[in-house]
Amino acid sequence: MVWLIAHALAAPPEVEAVDAFFTAEHEAGRFVGLVHIRDGDEVLLDRAYGVPADSLCRIGSLSKSFTAATVYALQDEGAWSVDDPVGQYLPSVAAAVGDGPTLRQLMTHHGGLSEPAYNPWMQPGEWSDFAAVMVPDLEQEAPPGTRERYSNFGYVLLAGAIEAVSGQRFEDAVRQRVMEPAGLVETGIVDVDHSRTLEGRLVTPLGLVRAQRALPRLMPFTSQDPVGGAGAFTSSARDLARWAQALHEGRVLSEASHRALVTPAEGSDTAAGWVRDGDVVWHNGALVPLGIYGWTHWSVDNDRVVALCGAPTVFDSTPEWGAPLRQALDGHTPESPTQTSGWLGALAAASTLRLHWLLAVLSAAVLLLGRTSVGRIGATLVATSGVLIGVGFTSIPIAVVAAAVTVVGAVVAYRRWPAQQRGGTVGILAVLLGAACVVLALAVLTVLGGMTFLTHNFWTIAGAR
C-alpha cells in the first residue's frame, strides 16, 4: 500500500528529467536557482538548487507580462482601448512623434519607434523627469505596425501611459489590477524583501562567482528601472507559476482581453508581453551583466505551468535555461547551454581572487630585494596601480588610501634598505611601465567615480541641459 501511494505521488518521468538536469548542472558548478512546476493545484516540482528555497529574483523582461496585462485590465475597465495611440495619453510623446503607435503595437514590439539609450539604473524622481530627458529625442523610424523590433523603451512608454490614465504609481496600478486578482504575494518593484533576492552569478574561469561581491561598483543591484514596465520587477518561481496559472484560468482579464493578450501580431509569434509557440505561451527575462535569468511558460491546452529563476547569465551571451527545461518536459535529452565568460568574467575572477593584493605583495618583495633604486620605484608604481584598480571596484576612497599606504611603505623601505645600484635599463623600463599602469588606474577610477556620480545625479544634470 505504501508503495502504491508513493508511486501515485511520484513526479512524471519528464519532471524527474528536469530535476535531474538542473541537479547535474548545479553540481557541475554551472547553475544555481529555483524551478517550480505545477499541474493545476498539484505541485510536481518545487526545488531550489544551491540557494534558499524562499529566494526571490529579478525577472527582467518577464516584467513586460505584467505591464501588458495591466493595459488590457484598464481596457476592461473602460479607461481606454488598446487601439488608442500612445500619444493620446502622453503629451510629451505626441510632441515628439505625433499620435505615435497604438498601445497594442507597443505591446507586440511593432511600434516603429527609436530606442533611446539610457542607463536603467539611473533613477528619475517621476515619469515627467524621465520624459523630459528621453522623449524629446524619440523618433518614428518606421510606420507603426510595419516592423517588429524588440523594444524595452516601448514598455517604458506603456508604463508611463498606465500612470497617466490610472492616476496611480505604475506599481500600484499593476498590483491592484493584476497581482492581487492573481494571488501574488512575492512580486513587486519596491515593496519586496530584497534581503531574500537571489544574487546573480557570473561565469568566470574560476566557475560561478557572485556578481555583486566580485564587481559591486559595476553592478548597482538595488536601483530600479525608471518606471518599471520593461524589466524592473522582482518575483519568485512560485509566484511566476501562480501568475501563469491565473492567466491560464482567466482569473485576471475578461475572456476577450485574455484571448487578445496571447494572440500574436500578424506574421509574428510575439503577443502582448508573451511569445506564442503553438499551444505554449512563454517569456524569459535576463539581467545582463547582473547574472540573473527568469523563465515562465504555460499552455492554452492543459493546466501545466513552469517557472524558473536562476543564474547565471553572462556578459556576452545569455544561456537560455528555458530551452533545456522545455526539452526535458517534451521527452528529449536536455542540452546544457553554452556559457562563455568573456572579459567581464575574467575581471570578476581577478577581483574575486583579490589579485591586486597579490600584486602589492610581490611588488613589495621586489622593493625590498631589488638591486636598483629605479627598479624599486617602478615596482612601487605597479603595486600602486594594482591597488587603485582592485580596491577601486569596491571603494574609491579606500583605493586611494591603500595606494597612499603602498607609496609611504615604499619610501620607508627605500630609506631603511637602500639599493645597491641606482639605475639600469631594466629599472628604467620598470618605471615607465609603472607610470603607465598608474595612469591607467587613475583613468579606471575616474570612470568608476563618474559612473557612481551619474547614477545618483543623472536626472538633475540631464534635466538642466
Residue, then its C-alpha position, 0 to 999 in steps of 0.5 A: m500500500v505504501w508503495l502504491i501511494a508513493h508511486a501515485l505521488a511520484a513526479p512524471p518521468e519528464v519532471e524527474a528529467v528536469d530535476a535531474f538536469f538542473t541537479a547535474e548542472h548545479e553540481a557541475g558548478r554551472f547553475v544555481g536557482l529555483v524551478h517550480i512546476r505545477d499541474g493545476d493545484e498539484v505541485l510536481l516540482d518545487r526545488a531550489y538548487g544551491v540557494p534558499a528555497d524562499s529566494l526571490c529574483r529579478i525577472g527582467s523582461l518577464s516584467k513586460s507580462f505584467t505591464a501588458a496585462t495591466v493595459y488590457a485590465l484598464q481596457d476592461e475597465g473602460a479607461w481606454s482601448v488598446d487601439d488608442p495611440v500612445g500619444q493620446y495619453l502622453p503629451s510629451v510623446a505626441a510632441a515628439v512623434g505625433d499620435g505615435p503607435t497604438l498601445r497594442q503595437l507597443m505591446t507586440h514590439h511593432g511600434g516603429l519607434s527609436e530606442p533611446a539609450y539610457n542607463p536603467w539604473m539611473q533613477p528619475g524622481e517621476w515619469s515627467d523627469f524621465a520624459a523630459v530627458m528621453v522623449p524629446d529625442l524619440e523618433q518614428e523610424a518606421p510606420p507603426g505596425t510595419r516592423e517588429r523590433y524588440s523594444n524595452f523603451g516601448y514598455v517604458l512608454l506603456a508604463g508611463a501611459i498606465e500612470a497617466v490614465s490610472g492616476q496611480r504609481f505604475e506599481d500600484a496600478v499593476r498590483q491592484r489590477v493584476m497581482e492581487p486578482a492573481g494571488l501574488v504575494e512575492t512580486g513587486i518593484v519596491d515593496v519586496d524583501h530584497s534581503r531574500t533576492l537571489e544574487g546573480r552569478l557570473v561565469t568566470p574561469l574560476g566557475l560561478v562567482r557572485a556578481q555583486r561581491a566580485l564587481p559591486r561598483l559595476m553592478p548597482f543591484t538595488s536601483q530600479d528601472p525608471v518606471g518599471g514596465a520593461g524589466a524592473f520587477t522582482s518575483s519568485a518561481r512560485d509566484l511566476a507559476r501562480w501568475a501563469q496559472a491565473l492567466h491560464e484560468g482567466r482569473v485576471l482579464s475578461e475572456a476577450s482581453h485574455r484571448a487578445l493578450v496571447t494572440p500574436a501580431e500578424g506574421s509574428d509569434t510575439a503577443a502582448g508581453w508573451v511569445r506564442d509557440g503553438d499551444v505554449v505561451w512563454h517569456n524569459g527575462a535576463l539581467v545582463p551583466l547582473g547574472i540573473y535569468g527568469w523563465t515562465h511558460w504555460s499552455v492554452d491546452n492543459d493546466r501545466v505551468v513552469a517557472l524558473c529563476g536562476a543564474p547565471t547569465v553572462f556578459d556576452s551571451t545569455p544561456e537560455w535555461g528555458a530551452p533545456l527545461r522545455q526539452a526535458l518536459d517534451g521527452h528529449t535529452p536536455e542540452s546544457p547551454t553554452q556559457t562563455s565568460g568573456w572579459l567581464g568574467a575574467l575581471a570578476a575572477a581577478s577581483t574575486l581572487r583579490l589579485h591586486w593584493l597579490l600584486a602589492v605583495l610581490s611588488a613589495a618583495v621586489l622593493l625590498l630585494g631589488r638591486t636598483s633604486v629605479g627598479r624599486i620605484g617602478a615596482t612601487l608604481v605597479a603595486t600602486s596601480g594594482v591597488l587603485i584598480g582592485v580596491g577601486f571596484t569596491s571603494i574609491p576612497i579606500a583605493v586611494v588610501a591603500a595606494a597612499v599606504t603602498v607609496v609611504g611603505a615604499v619610501v620607508a623601505y627605500r630609506r631603511w634598505p637602500a639599493q645597491q645600484r641606482g639605475g639600469t635599463v631594466g629599472i628604467l623600463a620598470v618605471l615607465l611601465g609603472a607610470a603607465c599602469v598608474v595612469l591607467a588606474l587613475a583613468v579606471l577610477t575616474v570612470l568608476g567615480g563618474m559612473t557612481f556620480l551619474t547614477h545618483n545625479f543623472w536626472t538633475i544634470a540631464g534635466a538642466r541641459 
